[in-house]
Amino acid sequence: MTPLPAAVADAVRALPSPASAWIYDPRAFATRLHRLRQALPGRTILYAMKACANPAVLETAAHLADGIECASGGELRTARAAGATRLAFSGPAKTTADLTEAATAAPPAWVHAESTRDLDGLAAAGHTGPVALRVNRGPALPGTHQMTGAPTPFGLDEQAVPTAVRHALALGLDLAGFHLHAVSNCLDADAYAAHVRTALTWSRHAADHFDLRYVNVGGGLGADPRGHAIDLDALATALTGLDTAGTELVFEPGRYLAAPAGWYTAEILDLKTVRGQAFALVRGGTHHFRLPAAWGYSHPFHLVPGPRTGPAWTDVDLRVCGELCTPRDILNTGQRLDRVAVGDRLVFPDAGAYGWEISHDRFLDHPAPRSIVIG
C-alpha cells in the first residue's frame, strides 16, 4: 500500500466532523506524467480526463500533457476551459450536438469515429479537423476491461475498415489514421508493448488509400487500485528500437496518471459486531467511491486518529461499509487494525482514478464529500 503523505494526513485531521472528503494532489499527477515521458520519449501523451476531472488535476494535465482526450461534448467544453490546446474526442453514441461541439472547437478536435454514422455527422457539422477510425482489432489484452478481441460496442469491425476509409475520403474528411484502444488497466508490459507494435503494423497495411499520420494505441497502462502499476522500465525496454516511420504515435493514459493523485477519506460513525464480523460504518461509502464495489475488491486504507468517542477496539479484523441502504456498500472486506475507535478517519490511497467520477452520489441524498486540493 502506498504510504500516506504527511500533507494528506494533515488535511484529513483538519476536516470537521463527521469527515468525508476527496483529497487531490496535482503534484502526484505531474510526477507520474514525467515518469511516463521518460519511458516513452518522443511520443504524444493525451490525458483521458474521464479518469479524473478534478479542476486542479485537469488544469495540470492541460499544461503538462500534449492534450486532453474527451468522451462527451461536456468534457470537450471543460477541457477547453481548463486551458487544453489540443483535444481528442472518443466514445460511442455521439450526438449531433457532440459532433458539432467537436467541429466548432478552436482548433477543431481530433475525432475518433466509432462508425460511419459519426463520419456522416462530422461532415454535416463541417468538421475540418483530423479524423481517426476507431477499430476493434487484434486479440484481447490482459486487463480489467477488454475493449477489443471480443464483440464490444466500441469501434468498427475490422472487416468494415476498407469501406469506412473510402466513405471518409468521399465525404472530404481529413482522415489521419486509427484509434486502437484495446484494454483498461493492463499490468503486463510485454503484452502492452506487443499491442503497440502490432497496432503500427496493422495501421500501415490498413492505410493503403491515404497518408497515415496518426496511430493512437489508446490508454490501458495499468495502475491497480491496490497499488500495483505497470512496469514502465519493462515497457520502455520492450519498445526499444520501435520505428514509427514518421507517424505520430499517441498514448491516452488516464488511470495511470490520476490514480496516485487522489485519496478518499471517511470518518467512522459506528463500530459493531454482527454474526462475528466487526464492522465500521462510515460517513460516506460507495456513492462517493464506487470503484471497490464495481470491481468487487477490497481497497486498503490508512487510519488517521480523529476525534474519538467511546472506547477503542483493539486487534480487530474490520470490515468497512458506508451509509447506504444496500449490503453492497462495502469499501473494504476486512483489514487487521491494532486500535480503532468511532471518530477515526480512514484514508484510501491510490483512489484518484475512476473514484468520484463513476460514483452514484444522488442515492439517498446524503451530503456530498468535500473536495480538497493540496500542494
C-alpha positions as CSV (number, residue, x, y, z in Angstrom):
1,M,0.0,0.0,0.0
2,T,1.3,3.5,-0.9
3,P,2.5,5.4,2.2
4,L,0.3,8.2,3.4
5,P,2.0,11.6,2.7
6,A,2.2,13.9,5.7
7,A,0.3,16.6,3.8
8,V,-2.6,14.3,3.2
9,A,-2.7,13.2,6.9
10,D,-2.7,16.9,8.0
11,A,-5.6,17.6,5.6
12,V,-7.5,14.7,7.0
13,R,-7.0,15.7,10.6
14,A,-8.1,19.3,9.8
15,L,-11.5,18.2,8.5
16,P,-14.6,19.0,10.5
17,S,-16.5,16.0,12.0
18,P,-18.1,13.9,10.5
19,A,-15.4,13.9,7.9
20,S,-15.9,12.8,4.3
21,A,-13.7,14.2,1.5
22,W,-11.7,13.7,-1.6
23,I,-8.2,15.0,-1.4
24,Y,-6.2,15.6,-4.6
25,D,-2.5,16.5,-5.1
26,P,-1.7,17.5,-8.7
27,R,2.0,17.1,-8.0
28,A,1.5,13.3,-7.9
29,F,-0.1,13.5,-11.3
30,A,2.8,15.6,-12.6
31,T,5.3,13.1,-11.2
32,R,3.6,10.2,-13.0
33,L,3.5,12.1,-16.2
34,H,7.2,13.0,-16.1
35,R,8.0,9.3,-15.4
36,L,5.8,8.3,-18.4
37,R,7.6,10.8,-20.7
38,Q,10.9,9.3,-19.7
39,A,9.7,5.8,-20.7
40,L,8.0,7.0,-23.9
41,P,10.4,9.7,-25.3
42,G,9.1,11.5,-28.3
43,R,5.6,10.0,-28.1
44,T,2.4,12.0,-27.8
45,I,0.5,11.7,-24.4
46,L,-3.1,12.8,-24.2
47,Y,-4.7,12.6,-20.8
48,A,-8.0,10.7,-20.7
49,M,-10.0,13.0,-18.4
50,K,-12.7,10.5,-17.8
51,A,-10.4,9.0,-15.1
52,C,-10.4,12.2,-13.0
53,A,-11.8,15.6,-13.9
54,N,-10.9,17.4,-10.6
55,P,-10.3,21.0,-11.8
56,A,-6.8,21.2,-10.3
57,V,-5.8,17.9,-11.8
58,L,-7.3,18.7,-15.1
59,E,-5.5,22.1,-15.2
60,T,-2.2,20.4,-14.5
61,A,-2.9,17.9,-17.4
62,A,-3.9,20.7,-19.7
63,H,-0.5,22.4,-19.2
64,L,1.8,19.3,-18.9
65,A,0.3,16.7,-21.2
66,D,0.2,17.1,-25.0
67,G,-3.6,17.3,-25.0
68,I,-6.8,16.0,-23.4
69,E,-8.9,13.1,-24.6
70,C,-12.6,13.6,-24.0
71,A,-15.6,11.4,-24.3
72,S,-18.5,13.9,-24.4
73,G,-19.4,17.4,-25.5
74,G,-19.4,18.4,-21.9
75,E,-15.9,17.1,-21.4
76,L,-14.7,19.0,-24.5
77,R,-16.0,22.2,-23.1
78,T,-14.5,21.6,-19.6
79,A,-11.1,20.6,-21.1
80,R,-11.0,23.7,-23.3
81,A,-11.9,25.9,-20.3
82,A,-9.1,24.3,-18.4
83,G,-6.6,25.5,-21.0
84,A,-6.1,22.5,-23.2
85,T,-4.8,23.4,-26.6
86,R,-5.3,20.0,-28.2
87,L,-8.5,18.0,-27.8
88,A,-9.3,14.4,-28.9
89,F,-12.9,13.2,-28.9
90,S,-13.7,9.5,-28.4
91,G,-16.6,7.4,-27.3
92,P,-19.7,5.7,-28.7
93,A,-23.2,7.1,-29.2
94,K,-22.0,10.7,-30.1
95,T,-25.0,13.0,-30.6
96,T,-25.3,15.6,-33.3
97,A,-24.6,18.2,-30.6
98,D,-21.4,16.4,-29.6
99,L,-20.1,16.3,-33.1
100,T,-20.9,19.9,-33.6
101,E,-19.1,20.7,-30.4
102,A,-16.0,18.9,-31.8
103,A,-16.3,20.6,-35.1
104,T,-16.6,24.1,-33.7
105,A,-13.9,23.8,-31.1
106,A,-10.9,26.1,-31.6
107,P,-8.9,24.3,-33.0
108,P,-11.3,21.5,-34.1
109,A,-10.9,18.3,-32.0
110,W,-9.2,15.2,-33.3
111,V,-12.2,12.9,-33.6
112,H,-12.1,9.2,-33.1
113,A,-15.0,8.0,-35.3
114,E,-16.8,4.9,-34.0
115,S,-19.0,4.3,-37.0
116,T,-19.9,5.6,-40.5
117,R,-22.7,7.5,-38.7
118,D,-20.0,9.5,-36.9
119,L,-18.4,10.2,-40.2
120,D,-21.7,11.4,-41.7
121,G,-22.3,13.6,-38.7
122,L,-18.8,15.2,-38.8
123,A,-19.3,16.0,-42.5
124,A,-22.7,17.5,-41.8
125,A,-21.2,19.6,-39.0
126,G,-18.5,20.9,-41.3
127,H,-15.6,19.3,-39.4
128,T,-12.2,20.4,-40.7
129,G,-10.0,18.7,-38.1
130,P,-8.3,15.3,-38.3
131,V,-10.4,12.1,-38.0
132,A,-9.2,8.7,-36.9
133,L,-11.2,5.5,-37.3
134,R,-11.6,3.5,-34.1
135,V,-11.3,-0.2,-34.8
136,N,-11.9,-3.4,-32.8
137,R,-8.8,-5.3,-33.9
138,G,-6.4,-7.8,-32.5
139,P,-6.6,-10.2,-29.6
140,A,-7.8,-9.3,-26.2
141,L,-5.1,-7.9,-23.8
142,P,-4.8,-8.8,-20.1
143,G,-6.6,-6.2,-18.0
144,T,-9.8,-5.4,-16.3
145,H,-11.9,-4.2,-19.2
146,Q,-11.3,-5.7,-22.7
147,M,-12.4,-3.3,-25.4
148,T,-11.2,-5.5,-28.4
149,G,-10.7,-9.1,-29.2
150,A,-14.3,-9.8,-28.4
151,P,-17.7,-8.4,-29.5
152,T,-18.0,-5.0,-27.9
153,P,-19.9,-1.8,-28.9
154,F,-16.6,0.1,-29.4
155,G,-15.3,1.0,-32.8
156,L,-15.7,-0.5,-36.3
157,D,-15.4,-4.2,-37.1
158,E,-12.0,-4.8,-38.7
159,Q,-13.7,-6.1,-41.8
160,A,-15.6,-2.8,-42.2
161,V,-12.4,-0.7,-42.3
162,P,-11.8,-0.5,-46.1
163,T,-15.4,0.7,-46.6
164,A,-15.2,3.2,-43.8
165,V,-11.9,4.6,-45.2
166,R,-13.4,5.1,-48.7
167,H,-16.5,6.7,-47.1
168,A,-14.5,9.1,-45.0
169,L,-12.4,10.2,-48.0
170,A,-15.6,10.5,-50.2
171,L,-17.0,12.9,-47.6
172,G,-13.9,15.1,-47.8
173,L,-12.9,14.4,-44.2
174,D,-9.2,14.7,-43.1
175,L,-8.5,11.1,-42.4
176,A,-5.3,10.9,-40.4
177,G,-5.2,7.3,-39.1
178,F,-6.6,4.9,-36.5
179,H,-7.6,4.8,-32.8
180,L,-6.9,1.3,-31.4
181,H,-7.7,1.5,-27.7
182,A,-7.8,-2.1,-26.6
183,V,-8.0,-2.5,-22.8
184,S,-8.1,-0.9,-19.4
185,N,-5.6,-1.5,-16.6
186,C,-3.1,-3.7,-18.3
187,L,-0.2,-4.6,-15.9
188,D,1.6,-6.8,-18.4
189,A,4.3,-4.6,-20.0
190,D,5.3,-7.1,-22.7
191,A,1.7,-7.7,-23.7
192,Y,1.1,-3.9,-24.0
193,A,4.3,-3.4,-26.0
194,A,3.2,-6.2,-28.4
195,H,-0.1,-4.3,-28.8
196,V,1.7,-1.1,-29.7
197,R,3.9,-2.9,-32.3
198,T,1.1,-4.8,-33.9
199,A,-1.1,-1.6,-34.0
200,L,1.5,0.2,-36.0
201,T,2.0,-2.7,-38.4
202,W,-1.7,-3.2,-38.9
203,S,-2.3,0.5,-39.4
204,R,0.3,0.7,-42.2
205,H,-1.5,-2.1,-44.1
206,A,-5.0,-0.6,-43.5
207,A,-4.0,2.9,-44.7
208,D,-3.4,1.9,-48.3
209,H,-5.7,4.8,-49.6
210,F,-4.5,7.7,-47.5
211,D,-1.4,9.1,-45.9
212,L,-1.0,7.6,-42.4
213,R,-0.1,10.3,-39.9
214,Y,-1.6,9.2,-36.6
215,V,-1.8,5.9,-34.7
216,N,-3.5,6.2,-31.3
217,V,-2.9,3.0,-29.2
218,G,-5.3,4.2,-26.5
219,G,-4.9,4.0,-22.8
220,G,-4.8,0.9,-20.6
221,L,-1.5,1.5,-18.8
222,G,-2.2,-0.3,-15.6
223,A,-2.5,1.2,-12.1
224,D,-4.3,-1.3,-9.9
225,P,-6.1,0.5,-7.1
226,R,-4.4,-1.8,-4.6
227,G,-1.1,-0.1,-5.5
228,H,0.5,-2.1,-8.3
229,A,1.3,-0.4,-11.6
230,I,2.7,-1.4,-15.0
231,D,6.5,-1.6,-15.1
232,L,7.5,1.3,-17.2
233,D,11.1,0.3,-17.4
234,A,10.0,-3.1,-18.9
235,L,7.7,-1.3,-21.3
236,A,10.4,1.1,-22.4
237,T,12.8,-1.9,-23.0
238,A,10.1,-3.8,-24.9
239,L,9.6,-0.8,-27.2
240,T,13.3,-0.1,-27.8
241,G,14.0,0.4,-31.5
242,L,10.4,1.0,-32.4
243,D,10.2,2.8,-35.8
244,T,7.1,4.7,-36.4
245,A,8.3,5.9,-39.9
246,G,7.2,9.5,-39.1
247,T,3.7,8.5,-37.9
248,E,2.6,10.2,-34.7
249,L,2.3,7.5,-32.0
250,V,-0.2,8.5,-29.3
251,F,-0.9,7.1,-25.9
252,E,-4.1,8.1,-23.9
253,P,-3.4,7.2,-20.2
254,G,-6.0,8.2,-17.6
255,R,-5.9,5.7,-14.7
256,Y,-2.1,5.5,-14.6
257,L,-1.7,9.3,-14.3
258,A,-4.6,10.0,-12.0
259,A,-4.6,7.1,-9.5
260,P,-1.8,8.3,-7.2
261,A,-3.2,11.9,-7.2
262,G,-6.3,11.2,-5.1
263,W,-7.3,9.9,-1.7
264,Y,-10.8,9.3,-0.3
265,T,-11.3,9.7,3.4
266,A,-14.4,8.8,5.6
267,E,-14.9,9.1,9.3
268,I,-16.1,6.1,11.4
269,L,-19.6,6.8,12.8
270,D,-20.3,3.4,14.4
271,L,-18.5,0.2,15.3
272,K,-20.4,-3.0,15.9
273,T,-20.1,-6.8,15.6
274,V,-22.7,-8.8,13.6
275,R,-22.6,-12.6,13.4
276,G,-18.9,-12.5,14.5
277,Q,-17.8,-9.8,12.0
278,A,-16.6,-6.4,13.2
279,F,-18.0,-3.5,11.1
280,A,-17.0,0.1,10.8
281,L,-19.8,2.2,9.4
282,V,-18.5,5.4,7.8
283,R,-19.8,8.9,6.7
284,G,-19.6,8.1,3.1
285,G,-19.2,4.9,1.1
286,T,-19.6,3.7,-2.5
287,H,-21.8,6.7,-3.5
288,H,-18.6,8.7,-3.2
289,F,-16.1,6.0,-4.0
290,R,-17.7,3.3,-6.1
291,L,-14.7,1.5,-7.6
292,P,-14.4,-1.2,-4.8
293,A,-18.0,-2.2,-5.3
294,A,-17.9,-2.0,-9.1
295,W,-14.8,-4.2,-9.3
296,G,-15.5,-6.4,-6.3
297,Y,-12.2,-5.9,-4.5
298,S,-11.1,-4.7,-1.0
299,H,-9.4,-1.3,-1.1
300,P,-6.7,-1.0,1.6
301,F,-6.7,2.0,3.9
302,H,-4.7,4.0,6.4
303,L,-6.1,5.1,9.8
304,V,-5.7,8.6,11.0
305,P,-6.9,9.1,14.6
306,G,-9.8,11.5,14.8
307,P,-12.0,13.0,17.5
308,R,-12.5,9.6,19.2
309,T,-15.7,9.0,21.2
310,G,-16.3,5.8,23.2
311,P,-13.9,3.0,23.9
312,A,-11.2,1.9,21.3
313,W,-11.3,-1.6,19.9
314,T,-8.0,-3.4,19.7
315,D,-6.6,-6.1,17.4
316,V,-9.7,-6.3,15.2
317,D,-10.4,-7.5,11.7
318,L,-12.5,-4.7,10.4
319,R,-14.9,-4.6,7.5
320,V,-15.7,-1.1,6.3
321,C,-19.1,-0.2,5.0
322,G,-20.9,3.0,4.1
323,E,-24.1,4.7,4.9
324,L,-26.3,3.4,2.1
325,C,-29.2,1.0,2.4
326,T,-27.6,-1.8,0.5
327,P,-25.3,-4.7,1.6
328,R,-23.1,-3.9,-1.4
329,D,-21.9,-0.6,0.1
330,I,-18.5,-2.1,1.0
331,L,-15.1,-0.3,0.7
332,N,-13.0,-3.0,2.5
333,T,-14.0,-6.6,3.3
334,G,-11.5,-6.9,6.2
335,Q,-8.3,-5.3,7.4
336,R,-6.5,-6.0,10.7
337,L,-6.1,-3.0,12.9
338,D,-4.3,-2.7,16.3
339,R,-6.6,0.0,17.5
340,V,-9.7,1.8,16.2
341,A,-12.5,4.0,17.6
342,V,-15.5,5.9,16.5
343,G,-14.3,9.2,15.1
344,D,-11.2,7.9,13.4
345,R,-10.7,8.7,9.8
346,L,-10.0,6.0,7.2
347,V,-7.9,7.1,4.2
348,F,-8.0,5.1,0.9
349,P,-4.9,5.9,-1.2
350,D,-4.3,5.4,-5.0
351,A,-8.0,6.3,-5.4
352,G,-7.8,9.3,-7.8
353,A,-8.8,7.4,-11.0
354,Y,-12.4,6.4,-11.5
355,G,-13.3,7.1,-7.9
356,W,-15.5,10.1,-7.6
357,E,-16.2,10.3,-11.3
358,I,-18.1,7.0,-11.5
359,S,-19.9,7.2,-8.2
360,H,-23.7,7.5,-7.8
361,D,-23.8,10.3,-5.3
362,R,-27.5,11.1,-5.6
363,F,-28.6,7.8,-4.0
364,L,-30.3,8.6,-0.6
365,D,-29.4,12.3,-0.9
366,H,-26.6,12.2,1.6
367,P,-24.3,15.2,1.7
368,A,-21.6,15.3,-0.9
369,P,-18.0,14.8,0.2
370,R,-15.7,17.8,0.4
371,S,-13.1,18.4,-2.3
372,I,-9.7,19.5,-1.1
373,V,-6.6,20.2,-3.1
374,I,-3.1,20.2,-1.5
375,G,0.2,21.1,-2.9
